[in-house]
Amino acid sequence: MKLVSKFALALSLVAVSAAPAAFAQSDEKPKKEKKGKEAAAPKRNYSKPFIAAYLPVLNLLSKSKDAAAAKAEFPKVIAAIGNDDDRYEAGILAINIGAPLKDLAFQEQGIDLLIASATTPADLKREYTFRKGAIGYEGKRFADAEKYMIDAYNLGHRDNNIEFLISNAMSQQGKDADAVAWISKAIAASKAAGAVNKTYVVRAAILSAKAKNYAAAANFYKDLISAENNPDYWHDALAFFDRSRDFNPEETLDIMRLMRATDGIRFQQEYAAYLDSLSYIGVRYPAEAVSLLDEGFAKGLISRNNVTFSERYNEAKARLTEDTRTLAGTIAPAKASPKGMLATLTGDSFFSHKDYKTAKELYESALNKAPVLDKDGDDQTDRTRFRLAMSKTMLGDYAGAKADFAMITGANRKAIAEFWLMFIDHREKAAATPAAATPAT
Protein backbone atom coordinates (compact mmCIF):
# COMPACT_ATOMS: atom_id res chain seq x y z
CA MET A 1 0.00 0.00 0.00
CA LYS A 2 1.30 3.46 -0.81
CA LEU A 3 0.31 4.73 2.61
CA VAL A 4 2.48 2.16 4.33
CA SER A 5 5.32 2.55 1.86
CA LYS A 6 5.60 6.31 2.30
CA PHE A 7 5.19 5.99 6.03
CA ALA A 8 7.81 3.28 6.47
CA LEU A 9 10.37 5.17 4.44
CA ALA A 10 9.66 8.42 6.23
CA LEU A 11 10.24 6.78 9.58
CA SER A 12 13.20 4.70 8.63
CA LEU A 13 15.39 7.23 6.85
CA VAL A 14 15.46 9.86 9.57
CA ALA A 15 18.06 10.10 12.30
CA VAL A 16 16.77 9.47 15.79
CA SER A 17 15.72 12.46 17.81
CA ALA A 18 17.40 11.09 20.92
CA ALA A 19 20.85 12.59 21.35
CA PRO A 20 23.88 10.35 21.70
CA ALA A 21 25.53 10.04 25.08
CA ALA A 22 26.83 13.04 27.03
CA PHE A 23 30.29 12.49 25.59
CA ALA A 24 29.01 12.27 21.99
CA GLN A 25 30.55 15.48 20.66
CA SER A 26 34.01 15.14 22.14
CA ASP A 27 36.78 12.73 22.89
CA GLU A 28 36.19 13.05 26.59
CA LYS A 29 34.97 10.31 28.81
CA PRO A 30 31.33 10.54 29.89
CA LYS A 31 30.53 13.07 32.58
CA LYS A 32 27.96 12.85 35.31
CA GLU A 33 24.74 14.66 34.54
CA LYS A 34 24.20 17.86 36.54
CA LYS A 35 21.35 17.98 38.93
CA GLY A 36 18.69 20.59 38.23
CA LYS A 37 15.04 21.35 38.59
CA GLU A 38 14.19 19.29 35.54
CA ALA A 39 14.54 15.52 35.59
CA ALA A 40 18.09 14.59 34.70
CA ALA A 41 18.87 12.16 31.91
CA PRO A 42 19.44 8.65 33.20
CA LYS A 43 22.98 7.97 34.31
CA ARG A 44 24.73 5.56 31.95
CA ASN A 45 27.40 3.07 32.84
CA TYR A 46 29.39 2.48 29.66
CA SER A 47 32.15 -0.10 29.57
CA LYS A 48 35.68 1.13 28.91
CA PRO A 49 36.22 -1.06 25.81
CA PHE A 50 32.98 0.28 24.39
CA ILE A 51 33.99 3.92 24.94
CA ALA A 52 37.29 3.24 23.21
CA ALA A 53 35.58 1.74 20.17
CA TYR A 54 32.64 4.14 20.11
CA LEU A 55 34.33 7.55 20.15
CA PRO A 56 36.38 7.19 16.94
CA VAL A 57 33.32 6.04 15.00
CA LEU A 58 31.21 8.85 16.44
CA ASN A 59 33.84 11.39 15.42
CA LEU A 60 33.84 10.02 11.85
CA LEU A 61 30.13 10.73 11.72
CA SER A 62 29.82 14.00 13.65
CA LYS A 63 33.13 15.73 12.96
CA SER A 64 34.32 14.29 9.67
CA LYS A 65 30.76 13.92 8.32
CA ASP A 66 31.83 10.63 6.78
CA ALA A 67 28.92 8.26 7.39
CA ALA A 68 30.35 5.63 5.04
CA ALA A 69 33.59 5.47 7.01
CA ALA A 70 31.66 5.34 10.26
CA LYS A 71 29.65 2.41 8.90
CA ALA A 72 32.82 0.57 7.93
CA GLU A 73 34.19 0.95 11.47
CA PHE A 74 30.94 0.18 13.24
CA PRO A 75 31.61 -3.59 13.67
CA LYS A 76 34.28 -2.60 16.21
CA VAL A 77 31.57 -0.88 18.26
CA ILE A 78 29.42 -3.99 18.15
CA ALA A 79 32.31 -6.17 19.22
CA ALA A 80 32.96 -3.94 22.24
CA ILE A 81 29.42 -3.95 23.64
CA GLY A 82 29.56 -5.07 27.25
CA ASN A 83 26.22 -4.12 28.75
CA ASP A 84 22.75 -2.73 27.99
CA ASP A 85 23.92 0.89 28.17
CA ASP A 86 26.52 0.14 25.51
CA ARG A 87 23.87 -1.63 23.44
CA TYR A 88 21.50 1.32 23.69
CA GLU A 89 24.16 3.83 22.63
CA ALA A 90 25.33 1.62 19.76
CA GLY A 91 21.77 1.45 18.51
CA ILE A 92 21.42 5.24 18.49
CA LEU A 93 24.72 5.54 16.63
CA ALA A 94 23.78 2.94 14.00
CA ILE A 95 20.50 4.70 13.21
CA ASN A 96 22.26 8.05 12.86
CA ILE A 97 24.88 6.52 10.57
CA GLY A 98 22.25 4.86 8.40
CA ALA A 99 20.12 8.01 7.98
CA PRO A 100 22.39 10.02 5.66
CA LEU A 101 23.30 6.83 3.78
CA LYS A 102 19.62 5.96 3.35
CA ASP A 103 20.67 2.49 4.47
CA LEU A 104 17.52 0.92 5.85
CA ALA A 105 19.13 -2.41 6.72
CA PHE A 106 21.84 -0.66 8.74
CA GLN A 107 19.27 1.43 10.57
CA GLU A 108 17.31 -1.73 11.31
CA GLN A 109 20.42 -3.14 12.94
CA GLY A 110 20.40 -0.12 15.23
CA ILE A 111 16.71 -0.58 15.98
CA ASP A 112 17.37 -4.19 16.96
CA LEU A 113 20.00 -2.98 19.43
CA LEU A 114 17.58 -0.45 20.95
CA ILE A 115 14.82 -3.03 21.29
CA ALA A 116 17.22 -5.51 22.88
CA SER A 117 18.58 -3.07 25.44
CA ALA A 118 16.93 -3.09 28.87
CA THR A 119 17.90 0.54 29.40
CA THR A 120 16.22 1.97 26.32
CA PRO A 121 13.57 4.46 27.56
CA ALA A 122 10.04 3.05 27.31
CA ASP A 123 8.77 5.69 24.87
CA LEU A 124 11.73 5.18 22.55
CA LYS A 125 11.44 1.39 22.71
CA ARG A 126 7.74 1.64 21.86
CA GLU A 127 8.31 3.83 18.81
CA TYR A 128 11.26 1.87 17.49
CA THR A 129 9.46 -1.41 17.96
CA PHE A 130 6.83 0.03 15.65
CA ARG A 131 9.52 1.18 13.21
CA LYS A 132 10.87 -2.35 13.16
CA GLY A 133 7.43 -3.60 12.22
CA ALA A 134 7.02 -0.91 9.56
CA ILE A 135 10.33 -1.85 7.96
CA GLY A 136 9.27 -5.50 7.96
CA TYR A 137 6.00 -4.53 6.27
CA GLU A 138 7.85 -2.47 3.67
CA GLY A 139 10.08 -5.45 2.94
CA LYS A 140 7.09 -7.82 2.74
CA ARG A 141 8.32 -9.67 5.82
CA PHE A 142 4.79 -9.85 7.12
CA ALA A 143 5.45 -12.23 10.01
CA ASP A 144 8.02 -9.74 11.35
CA ALA A 145 5.65 -6.85 10.70
CA GLU A 146 2.88 -8.60 12.63
CA LYS A 147 5.12 -9.49 15.58
CA TYR A 148 6.73 -6.10 16.10
CA MET A 149 3.61 -4.05 15.44
CA ILE A 150 1.67 -6.11 17.98
CA ASP A 151 4.55 -5.64 20.41
CA ALA A 152 4.39 -1.90 19.77
CA TYR A 153 0.63 -1.90 20.23
CA ASN A 154 1.02 -3.71 23.56
CA LEU A 155 3.57 -1.09 24.55
CA GLY A 156 0.96 1.59 23.90
CA HIS A 157 1.49 2.71 20.29
CA ARG A 158 -1.81 3.90 18.81
CA ASP A 159 -0.79 6.09 15.87
CA ASN A 160 -0.18 5.40 12.19
CA ASN A 161 -3.29 3.22 11.70
CA ILE A 162 -1.46 0.47 13.51
CA GLU A 163 -4.49 -1.82 13.89
CA PHE A 164 -5.14 -1.65 10.15
CA LEU A 165 -1.50 -2.45 9.35
CA ILE A 166 -1.46 -5.42 11.72
CA SER A 167 -4.62 -6.73 10.07
CA ASN A 168 -3.09 -6.42 6.61
CA ALA A 169 0.09 -8.15 7.73
CA MET A 170 -1.99 -11.05 9.04
CA SER A 171 -4.08 -11.23 5.88
CA GLN A 172 -0.93 -11.41 3.76
CA GLN A 173 -0.11 -14.59 5.67
CA GLY A 174 -3.56 -16.07 5.10
CA LYS A 175 -4.64 -15.48 8.71
CA ASP A 176 -7.94 -13.92 7.72
CA ALA A 177 -9.89 -14.66 10.90
CA ASP A 178 -7.18 -12.97 12.99
CA ALA A 179 -7.04 -10.15 10.47
CA VAL A 180 -10.77 -9.52 10.99
CA ALA A 181 -10.24 -9.16 14.73
CA TRP A 182 -7.60 -6.49 14.17
CA ILE A 183 -9.50 -4.61 11.49
CA SER A 184 -12.38 -4.55 13.97
CA LYS A 185 -10.05 -2.76 16.39
CA ALA A 186 -9.23 -0.30 13.60
CA ILE A 187 -12.94 0.33 13.03
CA ALA A 188 -13.50 0.86 16.75
CA ALA A 189 -10.59 3.32 16.85
CA SER A 190 -12.00 5.26 13.90
CA LYS A 191 -15.41 5.40 15.58
CA ALA A 192 -13.81 6.69 18.76
CA ALA A 193 -12.10 9.38 16.68
CA GLY A 194 -15.49 10.56 15.43
CA ALA A 195 -16.29 8.81 12.14
CA VAL A 196 -16.36 5.28 10.77
CA ASN A 197 -13.56 4.73 8.26
CA LYS A 198 -15.42 3.24 5.28
CA THR A 199 -12.26 1.71 3.84
CA TYR A 200 -11.75 -0.24 7.04
CA VAL A 201 -15.33 -1.53 7.06
CA VAL A 202 -15.19 -2.70 3.45
CA ARG A 203 -11.86 -4.39 4.17
CA ALA A 204 -13.34 -6.09 7.23
CA ALA A 205 -16.23 -7.43 5.15
CA ILE A 206 -13.89 -8.74 2.47
CA LEU A 207 -11.70 -10.47 5.05
CA SER A 208 -14.75 -11.99 6.72
CA ALA A 209 -15.97 -13.32 3.39
CA LYS A 210 -12.52 -14.81 2.69
CA ALA A 211 -12.84 -16.59 6.04
CA LYS A 212 -16.32 -17.74 4.89
CA ASN A 213 -17.94 -15.77 7.71
CA TYR A 214 -20.64 -14.24 5.53
CA ALA A 215 -22.80 -13.18 8.47
CA ALA A 216 -19.94 -11.03 9.77
CA ALA A 217 -19.37 -9.60 6.30
CA ALA A 218 -23.03 -8.58 6.09
CA ASN A 219 -22.93 -7.09 9.57
CA PHE A 220 -19.94 -4.93 8.70
CA TYR A 221 -21.88 -3.55 5.75
CA LYS A 222 -24.72 -2.63 8.09
CA ASP A 223 -22.45 0.09 9.49
CA LEU A 224 -22.02 1.50 6.00
CA ILE A 225 -25.72 1.27 5.17
CA SER A 226 -26.61 3.05 8.39
CA ALA A 227 -24.33 5.91 7.44
CA GLU A 228 -25.13 6.08 3.73
CA ASN A 229 -28.00 4.89 1.54
CA ASN A 230 -25.63 3.63 -1.14
CA PRO A 231 -26.89 1.00 -3.64
CA ASP A 232 -23.45 -0.61 -3.81
CA TYR A 233 -23.43 -1.05 -0.04
CA TRP A 234 -26.93 -2.50 -0.17
CA HIS A 235 -25.87 -4.96 -2.84
CA ASP A 236 -22.83 -6.20 -0.97
CA ALA A 237 -24.64 -6.37 2.37
CA LEU A 238 -27.55 -8.39 1.00
CA ALA A 239 -25.37 -10.59 -1.20
CA PHE A 240 -23.26 -11.62 1.80
CA PHE A 241 -26.36 -11.93 3.97
CA ASP A 242 -28.02 -14.25 1.45
CA ARG A 243 -24.99 -16.56 1.73
CA SER A 244 -24.94 -16.45 5.53
CA ARG A 245 -27.96 -18.70 6.16
CA ASP A 246 -30.10 -21.37 4.56
CA PHE A 247 -33.10 -19.44 3.29
CA ASN A 248 -36.19 -20.97 1.74
CA PRO A 249 -37.36 -19.57 -1.63
CA GLU A 250 -39.95 -17.27 -0.05
CA GLU A 251 -37.31 -15.77 2.26
CA THR A 252 -34.85 -15.40 -0.59
CA LEU A 253 -37.56 -13.66 -2.60
CA ASP A 254 -37.99 -11.00 0.07
CA ILE A 255 -34.23 -10.46 0.23
CA MET A 256 -34.10 -10.03 -3.55
CA ARG A 257 -37.07 -7.68 -3.44
CA LEU A 258 -35.18 -5.46 -1.02
CA MET A 259 -32.07 -5.60 -3.19
CA ARG A 260 -34.19 -4.44 -6.10
CA ALA A 261 -35.92 -1.73 -4.06
CA THR A 262 -32.52 -0.31 -3.08
CA ASP A 263 -31.27 -0.45 -6.70
CA GLY A 264 -28.72 -2.98 -5.53
CA ILE A 265 -28.99 -5.75 -8.14
CA ARG A 266 -25.70 -5.84 -10.02
CA PHE A 267 -25.13 -9.19 -11.69
CA GLN A 268 -26.74 -11.65 -14.06
CA GLN A 269 -26.76 -14.42 -11.48
CA GLU A 270 -28.78 -12.20 -9.13
CA TYR A 271 -31.49 -11.77 -11.74
CA ALA A 272 -31.48 -15.54 -12.17
CA ALA A 273 -31.79 -16.07 -8.40
CA TYR A 274 -34.65 -13.59 -8.23
CA LEU A 275 -36.46 -15.40 -11.04
CA ASP A 276 -35.88 -18.75 -9.35
CA SER A 277 -37.48 -17.50 -6.16
CA LEU A 278 -40.44 -16.18 -8.17
CA SER A 279 -40.91 -19.41 -10.09
CA TYR A 280 -39.86 -22.30 -7.89
CA ILE A 281 -43.29 -23.96 -8.27
CA GLY A 282 -44.01 -22.94 -11.83
CA VAL A 283 -44.45 -19.50 -13.31
CA ARG A 284 -45.74 -17.54 -10.35
CA TYR A 285 -45.96 -13.79 -10.24
CA PRO A 286 -45.60 -13.18 -14.00
CA ALA A 287 -46.08 -9.42 -13.52
CA GLU A 288 -43.06 -9.22 -11.22
CA ALA A 289 -40.98 -11.44 -13.51
CA VAL A 290 -41.76 -9.29 -16.56
CA SER A 291 -41.06 -5.99 -14.79
CA LEU A 292 -37.84 -7.36 -13.29
CA LEU A 293 -36.54 -8.56 -16.65
CA ASP A 294 -37.61 -5.37 -18.44
CA GLU A 295 -35.64 -3.44 -15.85
CA GLY A 296 -32.55 -5.65 -16.24
CA PHE A 297 -32.70 -5.41 -20.04
CA ALA A 298 -33.03 -1.61 -19.88
CA LYS A 299 -30.02 -1.31 -17.56
CA GLY A 300 -27.93 -3.60 -19.74
CA LEU A 301 -27.25 -5.92 -16.81
CA ILE A 302 -28.84 -8.86 -18.63
CA SER A 303 -29.32 -9.49 -22.33
CA ARG A 304 -32.31 -10.51 -24.39
CA ASN A 305 -29.85 -12.67 -26.34
CA ASN A 306 -29.42 -14.85 -23.28
CA VAL A 307 -31.58 -17.88 -24.03
CA THR A 308 -32.52 -18.48 -20.38
CA PHE A 309 -33.70 -14.92 -19.79
CA SER A 310 -35.47 -14.61 -23.14
CA GLU A 311 -37.35 -17.88 -22.64
CA ARG A 312 -38.41 -17.02 -19.11
CA TYR A 313 -39.44 -13.56 -20.23
CA ASN A 314 -41.62 -14.95 -23.01
CA GLU A 315 -43.15 -17.50 -20.66
CA ALA A 316 -43.97 -14.87 -18.03
CA LYS A 317 -45.28 -12.48 -20.66
CA ALA A 318 -47.62 -15.15 -21.99
CA ARG A 319 -49.01 -15.70 -18.50
CA LEU A 320 -49.33 -12.03 -17.64
CA THR A 321 -52.48 -11.21 -19.64
CA GLU A 322 -54.53 -14.00 -18.09
CA ASP A 323 -53.09 -13.32 -14.63
CA THR A 324 -54.05 -9.66 -14.87
CA ARG A 325 -57.53 -10.43 -16.24
CA THR A 326 -58.45 -12.83 -13.44
CA LEU A 327 -56.75 -11.07 -10.54
CA ALA A 328 -59.62 -8.83 -9.40
CA GLY A 329 -61.99 -11.80 -9.13
CA THR A 330 -59.77 -13.51 -6.57
CA ILE A 331 -60.26 -10.93 -3.81
CA ALA A 332 -63.74 -11.83 -2.55
CA PRO A 333 -63.21 -15.62 -2.41
CA ALA A 334 -59.91 -15.12 -0.58
CA LYS A 335 -61.45 -12.88 2.06
CA ALA A 336 -64.45 -15.18 2.45
CA SER A 337 -62.42 -18.37 2.88
CA PRO A 338 -62.14 -19.62 6.45
CA LYS A 339 -58.52 -20.53 5.70
CA GLY A 340 -56.13 -17.62 5.96
CA MET A 341 -53.62 -19.11 3.53
CA LEU A 342 -55.82 -18.35 0.52
CA ALA A 343 -55.83 -14.67 1.44
CA THR A 344 -52.03 -14.81 1.90
CA LEU A 345 -51.46 -16.32 -1.53
CA THR A 346 -53.84 -13.86 -3.13
CA GLY A 347 -52.10 -11.02 -1.34
CA ASP A 348 -48.81 -12.29 -2.76
CA SER A 349 -50.21 -12.00 -6.26
CA PHE A 350 -51.35 -8.41 -5.71
CA PHE A 351 -47.97 -7.54 -4.16
CA SER A 352 -46.26 -8.84 -7.31
CA HIS A 353 -48.44 -6.46 -9.34
CA LYS A 354 -47.36 -3.60 -7.03
CA ASP A 355 -50.93 -3.20 -5.79
CA TYR A 356 -49.71 -2.84 -2.21
CA LYS A 357 -53.01 -1.49 -0.89
CA THR A 358 -54.99 -4.59 -1.90
CA ALA A 359 -52.13 -6.85 -0.80
CA LYS A 360 -52.20 -5.19 2.63
CA GLU A 361 -55.93 -5.78 3.00
CA LEU A 362 -55.59 -9.43 2.05
CA TYR A 363 -52.69 -10.05 4.45
CA GLU A 364 -54.70 -8.44 7.24
CA SER A 365 -57.64 -10.68 6.34
CA ALA A 366 -55.37 -13.73 6.53
CA LEU A 367 -53.98 -12.75 9.93
CA ASN A 368 -57.48 -12.31 11.29
CA LYS A 369 -57.83 -16.06 10.73
CA ALA A 370 -54.47 -16.93 12.29
CA PRO A 371 -52.71 -19.21 12.55
CA VAL A 372 -52.16 -19.15 8.79
CA LEU A 373 -51.50 -22.75 7.79
CA ASP A 374 -50.45 -23.97 4.34
CA LYS A 375 -51.65 -27.20 2.70
CA ASP A 376 -49.00 -29.19 4.58
CA GLY A 377 -50.07 -27.75 7.92
CA ASP A 378 -46.97 -25.55 8.27
CA ASP A 379 -47.50 -22.20 9.96
CA GLN A 380 -47.13 -19.30 7.52
CA THR A 381 -48.16 -16.58 9.96
CA ASP A 382 -44.66 -15.06 10.03
CA ARG A 383 -44.50 -15.00 6.25
CA THR A 384 -47.92 -13.34 6.06
CA ARG A 385 -47.09 -10.71 8.66
CA PHE A 386 -43.74 -10.05 6.99
CA ARG A 387 -45.44 -9.43 3.64
CA LEU A 388 -47.94 -7.17 5.41
CA ALA A 389 -45.03 -5.14 6.79
CA MET A 390 -43.49 -4.97 3.30
CA SER A 391 -46.79 -3.73 1.86
CA LYS A 392 -47.02 -1.03 4.52
CA THR A 393 -43.43 -0.05 3.78
CA MET A 394 -44.22 0.45 0.10
CA LEU A 395 -47.33 2.45 1.02
CA GLY A 396 -45.33 4.73 3.30
CA ASP A 397 -46.91 3.49 6.54
CA TYR A 398 -43.55 3.20 8.25
CA ALA A 399 -44.83 3.12 11.83
CA GLY A 400 -47.21 0.30 10.95
CA ALA A 401 -44.48 -1.60 9.10
CA LYS A 402 -42.11 -1.32 12.04
CA ALA A 403 -44.76 -2.62 14.39
CA ASP A 404 -45.37 -5.66 12.18
CA PHE A 405 -41.68 -6.37 11.66
CA ALA A 406 -41.26 -6.28 15.45
CA MET A 407 -43.76 -9.13 15.76
CA ILE A 408 -41.80 -11.51 13.52
CA THR A 409 -40.61 -14.56 15.48
CA GLY A 410 -38.69 -16.81 13.06
CA ALA A 411 -34.89 -16.42 13.15
CA ASN A 412 -34.43 -16.06 9.39
CA ARG A 413 -37.21 -13.55 8.93
CA LYS A 414 -36.16 -11.57 12.01
CA ALA A 415 -32.72 -11.25 10.42
CA ILE A 416 -34.22 -10.17 7.07
CA ALA A 417 -36.44 -7.68 8.90
CA GLU A 418 -33.36 -5.88 10.24
CA PHE A 419 -32.45 -4.89 6.69
CA TRP A 420 -36.01 -3.85 5.84
CA LEU A 421 -36.04 -1.67 8.95
CA MET A 422 -32.85 0.02 7.78
CA PHE A 423 -34.54 0.62 4.43
CA ILE A 424 -37.44 2.25 6.27
CA ASP A 425 -35.06 4.45 8.25
CA HIS A 426 -33.58 5.81 5.04
CA ARG A 427 -37.03 6.39 3.55
CA GLU A 428 -38.05 8.33 6.64
CA LYS A 429 -34.91 10.45 6.41
CA ALA A 430 -35.58 11.08 2.73
CA ALA A 431 -39.16 12.08 3.48
CA ALA A 432 -37.91 14.54 6.08
CA THR A 433 -35.49 16.01 3.52
CA PRO A 434 -37.45 16.67 0.30
CA ALA A 435 -34.31 17.25 -1.76
CA ALA A 436 -33.02 13.76 -0.95
CA ALA A 437 -33.54 11.05 -3.54
CA THR A 438 -35.36 7.90 -2.57
CA PRO A 439 -34.43 4.47 -3.99
CA ALA A 440 -36.45 3.29 -6.94
CA THR A 441 -39.16 0.76 -6.25
N, C-alpha and C positions, 0 to 999 in steps of 0.2 A: 504494500500500500504506500502511496506517495507520502501520506501523513507520517507514517512510521519512518520511512526512509529519511525524509527531511529532518525529522525529530532526532533520530539516532545519530545522524551525522553532526547535527548542531550540538548535541551533547558531547559527542565523543572527540571532536576536534578542537576543543577549547581547553586551555590550561585550567587547572583547578584554582578555585578562589582562595583556598587555604594557603597561607604562606608557608614556606619551608621553615625549618627550625630557626631558633634565635640566632644561630651562627651562620645562617645561609648566605649572607652577603660578604663574608670575610673569611679569613683563614684562621680566625680565632677559635678556641674551644668554646663550647656552649656556656653561656652565662646563666646564672639564676635569674628568674623573672622577678622584677621589682613588685613589691606589694603596693597596692593602691586601692582607691575606692571601688573601682570596677574589678570584677572577677579576673584574676590572673590566669594566663594560659596554663594548662597543666604542665607540671614539671616533668621533663623527659630525662630518661637515664640511658643515654646512648653508650654503646660499647666503644672502647678505644680503637679496635681494629676497624669498626664501621666508620668512625669519624675520619680515620686516616684514608679510607677508600672513598668516602663520600665527598669530602671537600674538593679534591681535584676535579671530579666530575661536575660538581656544582659550579665551579669556577669556569669550566669550559662552556657551560650553558649561560651563566649569568654575566660573566665578564667578557669572555671571548665571543659570545653569541654564536657558538659553533655547536648546534644541536646534534649534528651528525657525529662529531667527535665525541660528544658526551655519550651518545648512544653506544658507540664502539667501546667505550670504557666502562659502561654500566655493569657488565658482568662482574667486575671487581667489587662493585657495591653489593651485588647480590651475594657474592661469596663471603662477604664480611658480616652479613647480618647475624647478630647474636641474640637479639631479643625482639619483643613486639614493638618497642619504640623505634628500633632500627628499621623494622619491617614497615612501619607506618611511614617513616620519613622516606624510605626508598620508594614506596608507592607514590608519594607526592612528586618526587623527583622524576620518576618514569613518566608520569602523566604530563608533566611540564616539558619533558624532552620530546615526547611524541606529538605534542600540539603543533609546534611550528613545522614539524616534518610531515604532518598529516598522516602519521603512522598509527592507524587504529589498533593494530595487533600489539604494538609496543605500549600504547596507552592501556590496553586491556591487561597487559602484564602488571602495570602499576595498580590498576583497579583490583586485581586479584590479591596483591599485597595488602592493600587497604582493607579489603574484606576479611583477610586472614588475620589481621592484627587485632589483638584484644584491646589495644589502646586507641584505636581509631574512634573519634567522637561519634556518638550515636547518630546525630543528624547527618554527618558525612558518610557514615557506613550505609545508612538508609538510601541516600541519594546515589551513591556509587554502586550499591547492589542493584538499583534500578538501571543504572547505566550499563552494567554488565548484561542485564537482561535485554536491554535495547540493542546492544551490539550483537548479541546472539540472534535476535530477531532479524536484524539487518543482514546477517550472514546466513539466514535460513537455518540456523541451529535452534530449532523450535523447542527441543527438550530443554536446552540451556535457558532459552528465553522464558519458558514457563517456570522453571525452577527459581531463577533469580528474581523474576518479577513477583512471584508469589512471596518469596522471602522479603522483598521490598515492601509489598503490601502488608505483610505481617509486622513489619517494622514501622508501619504507619504512613507509607507513601500513598497519596490519594490523587496526585496530579497526573497529567499526560494521558488521560483516558486509560489508565492502567488496567482496569477490569476488562475493557474491550480488547486490549492487546493480549492479555492472558487468554481470553476466550479464543482469539484467533490463533494463538500459538497452539492451543490444545486441538483446535479443529484441524490444523495442518498436520497433526499427528493422528487424525482419525478418532479423536476422543470427543465425539460430538455431544454426548450426554453431559460430560464435564464442562464442555464449552458452553452449553446452554445455561448451566448454573452460574458461570462467570458473566455471561452476557446479561443475565438477569440482574446481577449486581450492578452492571453498568447502567441498565435501565433504571434501577432504583436510585442510583447516584444522580442520573439526569433529572429524574422527577424531583429529587430533593433540591436540585439546583434551580428548579422552577418550570421546566418544560420537558416533556418526553422527547428523547432523541429518536426520531422516526427511523433513522438508519439502523440504530441498535435493535429496534423492535422487529424490523424486517429481517435482520440478520438472525435474531433469536428464533423467529418462525422458520426460517430456512434450515437452521441447525436442528431444530426440533423435528422437522420433516425428515431430514437425513437420518435422524435417530429413530424414525418411524413413530414418533410421538405426535400424531396428527392432532390430537386434542389440544396439546400444548401449543402447537403452531396456530391453531384457530384462536385460542385464547389470547395469544400475543397480538393477533390482528384485531381483537376486540378493542385494545387500547387505541389503535389507529382509527378504527371506525368511530369510536366515541369522540375522538378529537376532530375527525374530518369525514364528511360524507362523500368519500371518494369511491367511484365505481370499481377501480382496480383493487382497493382494499377489500371491498365487499366480495369481489370475485375470489380473491385468495383466501379470505376468511371462510367463506362458504365451501370452497373447493376442499380445503383441509378438513373442515368440519364434516363434510359428507364422507370423508375417508376415515373419520375417527370412530365411527360406530357402525353397527349393522342396522340399517334402516330398511323398513319395508317400503314397497313402491309408493304407498300413499304418503308416507313421511318424506321420502325422497322428492315426491312431487311438490310438496310445500316448501322444501328447501330450494328447489329449482325455480318455483314461482317467485320466491324472494330474490333470488339471484337476477331474475329477469326484471323484477320491479325496481331493483337498484341499478339497472343497466350494467350488470356485472358479467353477463355471459360473454365469453371470449373465444371459445374454441368449438370446433366441429363436434368433438366427442361430447361436449356438454349439451349441444342441441340433440344429439342422439339419445343421451341419457334422459333428457326432458321428455322426448317422444316416447321412450320406453315406459316411463312412469305414467304417461297419459294413456298408453295402449297395451298395458300388460295383460288385459283380458279381452283383447279385440280392439277395434277402433272406437275408443271412448273419446268423448270431448272433442269432436272434430272441429268445432269452432276455435278452440284453443290451439289445436295442432296447426290449423291453417294460418292463424294470426302469428303464431310463433315462427313458422317457416317463412311466411311473407317478410317478417321482420329480419330474419337471418339472411334471406336472399338480398333484401334491400341494403343491409349493412355490408354485404360482401363476405360475411363470415362463413357462409355455406353456399354451395353452388347448385343451381338447378341441373347442372350436368352430372351431379352425383346421383347415381342410379337409386341408391337407398332413399335419399331425401326426395327425389322426384316421384318415386313410386308411392311413398307414404303421403306426400302432398296430394297426389291425384286421388288416392284412396280416401283421405280425409275430406277432400273437396267434394267427392261424390256423395259422401254421407251427410255433408253439411246442410244441403237443401232440405232433406227430409227431417233431419234433426231440428232445424229451425222451425219447420212447418208444424211439427207435432209438439213442440216444447210447451206452448201455452196450455195445452190440454192436459198436461201432467200435474198441474198445480193442485187442483181440487181433489183428485183421487189421493194424492200424497198427503194432503192435510187431513183428509177424512179417514185414512187408514189407521187402525189401532196400533200398528207397528211403526215405531219411529224411524226405522231404517229406510223406509220408502221415501220419507220426507228428506232424509239425509242425502240419499242418492239423487233425488230430484234437485235438491239444493246444489249439489255438486255440478249438475248440468248447467244450472243457471249461472253459477260462479264462473264456469268455463266460457260462458257467453258474455262475461263482464256485467251481468245484471245482478249486481251485488245486493240491491234492495230486496229483490225477490228471493235470492239465496238466503239472505238474513232471515226473512220471514219463515222460510222452510226449515232452516236449522233450529230456529226457536220452537217451531211446531214439533220437531223431532224430540227436542230436549224436554218438552212438556210431557212426553210419553216415556221418559227415561226409566230404566236403562235402555239405551239404543243397542239392540242386538242384531247382528247380521244373520244370514241363513245358517251359519254354522254354530250359532249361539255365542259368538265372541262379542264382547262388549265394545261398541264403537262410540261410546259417549264422549270420550276424550277427543276422538277425531272430529265428531260433530261440533263440539264446543270450540275446538281449534279453528275449524272452518268458519264458525260464527264470528270468532274474533278477527279472522282475516277479512271477512266481509265488512265488519264494522271499521276495520282499518282503512279499507278502500273507500268507504263512505265518509271518512273523516270523523267518525265517532271514536276518538282516541281513548277517552275515559272508559267507554263501554268495552272497547277491545282489551284494554289493560286489565279490566276486571275479569273478563273471560279467560285471558291468558293466565291470570293468577290462579284460576281454578283447575288448570291442567294438572293431572296427577302422574301420568306415565313419564318415565325417565327420558325417553327419546324426545317426546313432544315438549317436555319442560325445557330441554336443552335447545330445541328449535325455537321455542317461544322467546328465549333470551335474545335471539337475533331479530325476531319480529318486533320486540319491544324497543330495540335500538333503532330500528327503522322508524317506528312511531316517534321516538324522541327527535329524530332529525326532521320528520314531517312537522312536528309541533314547532320546532325552532324556525323552520322555513315559513310556517304560517304566521309566526310572530314577526318575521322580517320579510315583508312583501317583495323586496328586491331579490331575495334568495331564490335560486332555482330548485325545484323539487324533482326527484327522480321520475323518469317516465314510467307509466304503468300501462 
